Amino acid sequence: MGNVISGRGTKQKQRRWPKRIILVRHGESEGNLDKSVYRDVPDHRVQLTERGKEQAKKAGELIRSVVGQYCKIYFYVSPFLRTRETLKEIGAAFSSTEITGVREECRLREMDYSKFQNTEKMPEYKKERERYGKFFYRFPSGDSAADVYDRISGFVESLWRDIEMNKIPESSDNDNLNIVIVSHGLTIRILLMRLFSWTTEQVESLTSPENGEVRIMELTGDDEEYSLALHHDDQTLEKWGLSPQMIVDQKKRAYGPKVVDHLTSYFDLLPHINLDFGKK
């Protein structure tokens, strides 16, 4: 299907895409407060703290202020307990007539660090990951970020099909439709990587969203492109780890024609590669 977050073919451009795709990390969990929790509690059963519930409530209020009245909200949520609890608090900001649906999506789950984490060994594993490379390092009995990318790619394709086939209720009124995805820090970074075609080097520089943090992509212009730059300024994007080049691309998506020299921009990231192609 190609890079569906950027310009589409003539026939496909007839489709009306959701006005916004909003990403939310769960509120503070017991595991965020005390890593030793993971020794005894399965990751998917870790609960929010009271502070985490308040963060989630504020996230809902922020989303409400952005989407305004007469909006339509469709939620996708990770099946983990802390994300579902976050969704409950966010949902309190909206009426039942505004929420068009909720779908639990297993592919939005957190990266698997291990069944029950060996918290004493985790610092050692993370140091090893720094040496090996964050994106491709797989935790013992767990996942790598590359594994998360594979399942997120499948989710993104399913999301576009849901939109194209009008499987999301009231998707015909996409001028007011907002997709809200409640997930986890690394998963959100990988989702952005997949949507904007960022490289592994670029995604390794990104910072994880704070608990309860909201990242908003909004549809711009006739080219049907989503951008982070309409709701987040340069300083915020820089804080999230976007390079100057990535920030320029977000601003071009938001405010002007997209002009990207893919060959130059890609190889600029790889200064150590010999570019004398064809020489024996």
C-alpha positions in Angstrom: 0.0 0.0 0.0 3.0 2.2 0.3 3.6 5.1 2.7 0.0 5.9 3.4 0.8 8.7 5.8 2.1 10.8 2.9 0.6 11.7 -0.5 -1.5 9.1 -2.1 -2.6 8.1 -5.7 -5.4 10.0 -7.4 -8.0 7.2 -6.8 -6.9 6.9 -3.1 -7.1 10.6 -2.5 -10.9 10.4 -2.8 -10.8 8.7 0.6 -11.4 11.0 3.6 -8.9 10.3 6.3 -9.4 10.9 10.1 -8.6 14.5 11.0 -6.2 13.5 13.8 -4.3 10.4 15.0 -3.5 11.0 18.7 -1.0 8.8 20.6 -1.1 8.5 24.4 1.2 6.7 26.7 -0.4 5.1 29.7 -0.2 6.9 33.1 2.3 6.1 35.8 2.2 2.5 36.7 3.3 0.5 39.7 6.2 -0.7 37.6 7.3 2.8 36.8 7.3 3.6 40.5 9.1 0.4 41.6 10.9 -1.8 39.1 10.9 -4.8 41.5 7.2 -5.2 40.8 8.1 -7.0 37.6 9.7 -9.8 39.5 6.3 -11.0 40.8 3.6 -9.4 38.6 3.2 -10.2 34.9 3.8 -7.1 32.8 0.3 -7.1 31.4 -1.2 -7.1 34.9 0.7 -4.1 36.3 -1.8 -1.4 37.4 -1.8 2.4 37.4 -0.9 4.3 40.5 -3.3 7.0 41.7 -0.9 9.6 40.2 -1.1 7.6 36.9 -4.9 7.8 36.9 -4.7 11.6 37.4 -2.2 11.8 34.5 -4.6 9.8 32.3 -7.5 12.1 33.3 -5.5 15.2 32.3 -4.6 13.5 29.0 -8.3 13.1 28.3 -8.9 16.8 29.2 -6.1 17.8 26.8 -7.5 15.7 24.0 -10.9 17.2 24.6 -9.5 20.7 24.3 -7.9 19.9 21.0 -10.7 18.1 19.3 -13.5 20.5 20.5 -17.2 19.9 20.5 -19.1 17.7 18.1 -16.1 15.4 17.7 -16.0 11.7 17.0 -13.5 9.6 18.9 -12.5 6.0 18.0 -10.1 4.3 20.4 -7.5 1.6 19.9 -5.9 0.3 23.1 -3.2 -2.1 24.2 -4.6 -5.1 26.1 -2.4 -4.4 29.1 -4.2 -3.4 32.3 -2.4 -0.1 32.7 -3.4 1.0 29.2 -7.0 0.0 29.7 -7.1 1.8 33.0 -5.7 4.9 31.2 -8.4 4.6 28.5 -11.1 4.6 31.2 -9.8 7.9 32.6 -9.4 9.4 29.2 -12.9 8.3 28.2 -14.5 10.2 31.1 -13.8 13.4 29.1 -16.2 12.4 26.4 -19.9 11.6 26.1 -21.2 8.3 24.9 -22.4 9.9 21.7 -18.9 11.2 20.9 -17.1 7.8 21.4 -17.9 5.8 18.2 -16.0 2.7 19.3 -13.2 1.0 21.2 -11.0 -1.8 20.0 -8.5 -3.7 22.0 -5.5 -4.3 19.8 -2.9 -6.9 20.9 -0.2 -5.6 18.5 -0.1 -2.3 20.5 1.2 -4.1 23.6 4.5 -3.2 25.3 7.8 -4.8 24.2 8.3 -8.0 26.1 11.4 -7.7 28.3 10.9 -11.2 29.7 8.2 -13.3 31.4 9.1 -12.2 35.0 11.9 -9.7 34.9 15.2 -10.4 36.5 15.5 -6.9 37.9 19.1 -7.5 39.1 20.3 -8.4 35.7 18.3 -5.8 33.8 21.0 -3.0 34.2 23.5 -5.5 32.7 21.2 -6.3 29.8 20.6 -2.6 29.1 24.4 -1.9 29.0 24.8 -4.8 26.6 21.9 -3.3 24.5 23.8 0.0 24.3 26.8 -1.8 22.9 24.8 -4.0 20.5 22.3 -1.4 19.3 19.0 -0.6 20.9 16.8 -1.4 17.8 18.1 -4.9 17.2 18.9 -6.1 20.7 16.6 -8.8 21.9 16.2 -9.2 25.7 16.7 -12.8 26.9 13.3 -14.6 26.6 11.9 -11.3 25.3 11.5 -9.0 22.3 13.6 -6.5 20.4 12.4 -3.2 19.0 12.7 -4.8 15.6 10.1 -7.4 16.7 7.8 -4.6 17.8 8.3 -2.9 14.4 7.1 -6.1 12.6 3.8 -6.3 14.6 3.2 -2.5 14.5 3.6 -2.6 10.7 0.8 -5.2 10.6 -1.3 -3.0 12.9 -0.8 0.1 10.6 -1.9 -1.8 7.5 -5.0 -3.0 9.4 -5.7 0.6 10.5 -5.6 1.8 6.9 -7.9 -1.0 5.8 -10.4 -0.3 8.6 -10.5 3.4 7.4 -10.7 2.5 3.7 -13.4 -0.1 4.2 -15.5 2.2 6.6 -15.1 -0.4 9.4 -14.8 2.5 11.9 -18.3 3.7 12.8 -19.2 7.1 11.4 -15.9 7.2 9.4 -17.9 8.9 6.6 -17.7 12.1 8.8 -13.9 12.0 8.9 -13.7 15.8 9.2 -14.5 15.3 12.8 -13.1 11.8 13.4 -10.1 11.4 15.7 -8.3 8.1 16.2 -6.8 7.8 19.7 -4.2 5.1 20.3 -3.4 4.3 24.0 -0.2 2.3 24.2 3.3 2.2 25.6 6.5 4.3 25.3 8.6 2.2 23.0 5.5 1.1 21.0 4.6 4.7 20.3 8.1 5.5 19.1 8.0 2.5 16.8 4.6 3.5 15.6 5.9 7.0 14.7 8.8 5.4 13.0 6.5 3.2 10.8 4.2 6.1 10.0 6.9 8.5 9.0 9.4 6.0 7.5 12.1 6.9 9.9 15.3 4.9 9.9 16.6 2.7 12.7 19.3 5.4 13.5 16.7 8.1 13.7 14.4 6.1 16.0 17.2 5.2 18.4 17.7 8.9 19.1 14.0 9.4 20.2 13.0 9.8 23.8 10.1 7.9 25.2 6.9 9.8 25.9 6.3 10.7 29.5 3.5 8.9 31.4 0.2 10.3 30.2 1.9 12.3 27.4 -0.1 13.1 24.3 1.4 13.3 20.8 -0.9 14.7 18.1 -0.7 14.1 14.4 -3.1 16.2 12.3 -4.1 15.9 8.6 -2.8 18.8 6.5 -3.9 20.1 3.1 -5.0 18.3 -0.1 -1.9 16.0 0.0 -3.4 14.2 2.9 -0.3 14.2 5.1 -0.1 13.9 8.8 2.3 16.1 10.8 3.3 16.5 14.4 4.2 20.2 13.7 0.7 21.6 13.9 0.4 20.9 17.6 4.0 20.7 18.8 6.6 23.4 18.4 10.3 22.9 17.4 11.5 22.9 21.0 9.1 20.1 21.9 10.0 18.0 18.8 13.7 18.5 19.6 13.1 17.4 23.2 11.5 14.2 21.8 14.8 13.5 19.9 13.8 14.5 16.4 16.8 15.7 14.4 16.8 19.1 12.6 16.1 17.2 9.3 13.2 15.3 10.9 11.7 18.6 12.2 12.0 20.3 8.8 10.1 17.3 7.3 7.3 17.7 9.9 7.0 21.4 9.1 7.0 20.8 5.4 4.2 18.3 5.9 2.3 20.9 7.9 2.9 24.1 6.1 4.3 23.5 2.6 5.0 21.2 -0.3 7.1 18.2 0.7 10.4 18.3 -1.1 12.8 15.5 0.1 15.9 14.2 -1.6 15.6 10.7 -0.4 19.0 9.6 -1.7 20.8 12.5 0.0 18.8 12.5 3.2 19.4 8.7 3.7 23.1 8.6 2.9 23.7 11.7 5.0 22.9 9.4 8.0 25.6 7.0 6.9 28.9 9.0 6.6 31.0 5.9 7.1 29.8 4.2 3.9 31.9 4.2 0.8 29.7 5.8 -1.9 32.0 5.0 -4.8 29.4 2.8 -6.4 30.4 0.8 -9.4 34.1 1.0 -8.8 36.0 -2.3 -8.6 
